[in-house]
Amino acid sequence: MKKLLIASCSVMSLWSCQNNAQNKTVAATTTSNTAMNTTVSAETVYQFKVQDLYGKTFDFASLKGKKVLIVNTASECGLTPQYKDLEALYQKYKDKNFVIIGFPANNFGGQEPGTNEQIAKFCQMNYGVSFPMMGKSSVKGNDMNEVYQFLTQKKRNGLQDSDVEWNFQKYLINEQGHLVKVLSPRVLPTDNEIVDWINNK
């Protein structure tokens, strides 16, 4: 009888161990899947369609496979000369799956007061800007445009929350459409941090 009881206890103990192991495996798998889903759930920039300076629809899905630098711009800012470096950067790397997208905005010091037509003329005449420029919109506050809502909210971009500090703040988007870095307005377009990122395969 004792032998039978011991054997029965051994079987129960073995079953309990196996059951616990299975539960741990399921728990680990669930945790892993949760982490994976958190990463996958981050939005991409490809979902947006925006009106450009000329009133045409710009589909961000056309940027798939490219590295993208998004920058808010202004025509009457102390940092406005960055347009020159931005255009030079674009010309140098546009054939290497790189593009710059400009977002004129009047959020800081009223330094972009013009209409879309005036902004387009200013950019072309003064800096020969040829990279895509979106229509004038807000990049801060309650009326922030939808692209910048994505760029500044971690719950959407999966990287970090951020505030647009001033004109010419830069957001770097990888070839999969995900935000990978936020750079201060005073970081020049020619900075090694940007150039190395473009060249890094």
Residue, then its C-alpha position, 0 to 999 in steps of 0.5 A: m500500500k505504501k509503495l502504491l501511495i509513493a508511486s502515486c505521489s511521484v506521478m502527481s509530483l511529476w505532473s505538477c512539475q510539467n504543468n508548472a513548466q508549461n505555464k512558465t513557457v506560456a507566460a514567457t511566450t505571452t510576455s515575448n509576444t506582448a513586447m513584440n506587439t508593442t514594437v510592431s504597434a508603433e505607427t509609421v510616417y507612411q499613413f499620412k497624406v498632406q497638402d504641399l506648398y502648391g496645393k497638391t497632395f503629397d503621399f508619405a507612402s511614396l517615401k518607403g525605403k528612404k531615409v527622411l529628415i523632417v524639419n519645421t522651417a521659417s523665413e524670418c528666423g536667425l536659423t533660416p540660413q540652414y535652408k542652404d545646408l539643407e538643400a546642399l544635403y539633399q542634392k548630395y544624397k537624394d540619389k541615395n534614398f534620402v529625402i528632406i521634407g520641410f514644414p513651414a510653420n509660424n509657431f515661433g516668434g511669428q517668423e513665418p508670416g507669409t502665404n504658401e505662395q510667398i513661402a515658395k517664392f522665398c525658398q526658391m529665390n533665396y536658397g533654390v530649395s528643391f526638396p518637398m515643402m508642405g503647406k504652412s501649418s502648425v507644429k505645436g499646440n492644439d492645432m498641431n498638424e497630424v504628422y507632428q502629432f505622430l512625431t512628438q508622441k511616444k504612444r504613436n511613434g514608439l520612440q519618445d515624446s518631444d516638444v518642438e523647441w524652435n524653427f528647424q528642429k529635425y526628426l530622422i525617419n528610417e527606411q521602414g518609416h519609424l522615428v529614430k532620432v530627434l535633433s535640436p534646431r541648432v544641430l546643423p544639417t551638415d553635422n556628422e550625426i546626420v551625415d553618418w546616419i545617412n551613410n550608415k547602411 
